[in-house]
Amino acid sequence: MKILICPDTQVKPGVATEHLTWLGKYICDIRPDIVVHLGDHFDFPSLSTYDRGTATIEGRRVQSDLNAGLRAIDQLVEPINKLNQAQVRYRKKVYRPRMVFLKGNHEDRLDRYLNHHPEIIGMLPAIENCLPGWEVYNYLEVVNINGILFSHYFANPMSGKPYTGKAASLLQRIGKSFVMGHRQELDFTCRELVDGTKQIGIIAGAFYQHDEGYKGYQGNKHWRGVVVLHESQDGWGDPMFVSMNYLERKYGV
């Protein structure tokens, strides 16, 4: 079983999204059995509580934020759709990977807004109604795939706050193999238990081209890319880290 993991894409109006096309082409080339998006695809800056009351919020619109994210999803799946059109034309097997989308805290901005403004429900669609062909899971819902736990991030069950620390310490706290996004870094750990069980922990939280103003010059130097788990079974997968730079060199022509 091969799993491709796409970290946070944080799409909003005005940012570059060609890398989603590169990723779609890469998916067609390697044909993973499962594609997992770790969430925070839709950035929704118009719903940011951090910017509320400041000049930066001027001109932002929820519908524009939603449309930008949907166009980027279309860029991701378009190469797969073209591949399948060719497969049908030549009477070959159609490629249908399992597509999993985990809502992040940025998608939760829309859910919370709709919950606080029920009078507009129906005017703005929920995320799960915008992603046909994807299994959409709620914010912080944990999905077990081949013995590996996937979530946008993992939280302390007593406080509800995100676990902090490196991947190694999170693996000890969670107790099972895990993959999460949310944090704009790449951190990987593995361990073998006395019974031969192998566990992995991966934090990978960035797959976007633009820089985030709040992170400053140094903060935007973090790794960006996707992760592929080969031979995934029983809580393990051989990890391969695929950088944004590699995808651009191979498909950005």
N, C-alpha and C positions, 0 to 999 in steps of 0.2 A: 504494500500500500504506500502510495506516494502522496504527501500532503504539501501543498504550497500555501504559505502563510504571508498575507499582505498586512503590514502594520498600518498605523494611522496615516491617512492621506490628507486630511484636513483641507478639503476643497472649499473654496469660497470664490466669489466673483473676482475676476482679475488676475488669478494666479495661473501659472502654466500647468497644463494637465497632459502633455504629450506622453509622459511616462506611463500613464494608464494604457495607452495604445501599445507601448513597448512591452508592458507586462502581459497584455492580451496575446501578443505574438509569441512571447516566451512560453506562456501557458500552452499555446498550440504546438509548440516545438517539443516540450517535455511531457505534456499530457498527464498532469497529476490526477489521481483519483478523486481528490478532494481539494477545494480551494476554500481557505478560511480568511475572511477579512476581520481583523481584530477590532474594528470600530473606529470612531472619530473620522469617518469619511466626510460627512457633512459637517463643516465647521460651525455654521450658524452664528457668524459674528453679530448679526442683528439682534440676537437674543442673549448676548453676553452681559451678565450682571456686573462684570468687572468694569465695563466701559460705560455703564449706564450713567447718564448725567454729564458725560464729557463730549467734547466736540467730535471725537472720532466716530460716534454713533450716527452722526448726521448722514442722511442719504442711504443708510442700510435698510434693506427690505427682506423680510423672511422668504417671500416667494422667489426673490433673486437668489438667495442662498440655496434654497431647495433646488431650483433649476440648475444651478452650477454643479451641484453634486450629482444630479441625475444625468447631465450631459457627460460627466466624467465616468459614470458607471457605463454609459453607452459606449464610450471609448474603450473601456476594458473588455466588454463582451463582443464588440463588433468583429474583431479578428476571429473569435470562436464561431460566431454566426457565419462568417464568410467561409471558414473551414468546413462547416457542416453543409453549407450550400454546395460546395464542391464535392463533398463526400456523397451527398444524395445524387448529384449529377453523374458521378461515376459508380453509383450503386455500391458504395462502401459504407462501413459502419459509422454511424454518427457519433461524435464525441460528446458525451454528456457527463461532465464531472458533477459531483455533489458540491453545491455552492452554499457556504455558510457565512452569515453576516452577524457579527456580535455588536449590538449597539454600545457606543461609548458614551462618555459624559457629555460630548457635544451633541449627539443625537438625543440625549436625555433632555437637553435644553428645549427641544421642540415638544417632547412629551410633557414636560413640566408646564410649559406655556399653555398647551392645550388643556391640561388639567385645571389650570388657574383661570382659563377663559373658555369655559364650555360653550359659550354662545357662538364661537367660531368653529366648533368641531364640524367637519364636513366641508368647510371652506378651504382648510389646509389638510392635506392627506397625511395620515400616519406613515412613518417610514416603511413599515411592513407592507403597506399597500402600494409602495412605489417601486418595489424590487421583485418583480415576477421572476420565478426561477430560483430565488434565493430562500434558504431557510433563515428567518430573521429571529434572533433571540434578544430578550430584554436586557437592558443595562445591568451588568454585573451577574447575569445568569451564567452559570458554569456549565459548559458543554464537554462531555467526555467523548473523545474520539480515539479509539484504539488504546484506551488506558491513559491517555494524556488529557489533562484538564486545560480547557481553553476558556479565557475570559478577558474582557478588556483590561481589567486588573483584579487583583485579589485583595480582599479587605479583612481586617480583624473582625471576627464574628461578634466580639464583645462591644466594640466601639463603632464599627461600620466604617472606620477610616482606612485608607489604603495602607497595606504593608509597606514599610520602608526598608532600605537596605539592598544589598547586592543579591543576585540570583541565588547564590549559595545559601544565604540565610533564609530566603523565601522558600527554598526547597525544603529546608528543615521544618519551617513552620507549616507549610501546606502539607507536606508528607507524601505527596505524589508528584509525578512528572507534570509540568505545567508549561504553558506558553501564554504570555500576556504582551500587550502593547502599552499605550498610555504614556510611558516615559520615553523621552527622546534620547535614547541610547541603545547600544547593543551590549548585552551581557548574557553570558552563557556559562552554565555549570553542569556537571554530571557527577554521579556517584554510583558505586556498586555496593549493594548490601551483602551481608554474609550468606544469604541464600542464593546469591547469583543474580538477584533482581537488579536491573539497570534503570536509573532514573535520570531525567534531564530537566533543566529549568532554563527557559529562554525569556529574556526581556528584549523586545524589538519594537520600538515605537515610532518609527519615522519612515515614510515613503512619500516624500513630497519634495519638489524642487525649490520652492520659495523659502525665504527666511522669515522667521517670526520676530516681529519687533520687540516683543517683551523679553526675548532671550538674549538680546544684545549680540555684539560681534562675535565674542568667543563662544557663546552658548549655541550659536548656529553652526558650529563646526562638527556636529555629531554625525554618526554613521547613518546612511539612508539606503534602504534596500529591502529585499524580501528574503524569506527563509524557506528552504525546501527540506522536508524530512523524508529521507529515503528509507525503505525497508521498515516502515512504521508498523509496529505491533507490540502488544503487551507492555504499553507504557514507554516505549522507546522509539527513536527514529534517528538515523544517521543525519546530522544537520549539515546543510550546505548554505552558506551565506552568499547571496547574489546582490552585488552592489548596484546602486543606481547608475554609477559610471559604466559598469559592464553592460547594462541594458541599453544605455544610450549609444555606446560604441557599436553594439551588435544590431540594434533596431532603429536607431535614431537617424536614419538616412532617407 
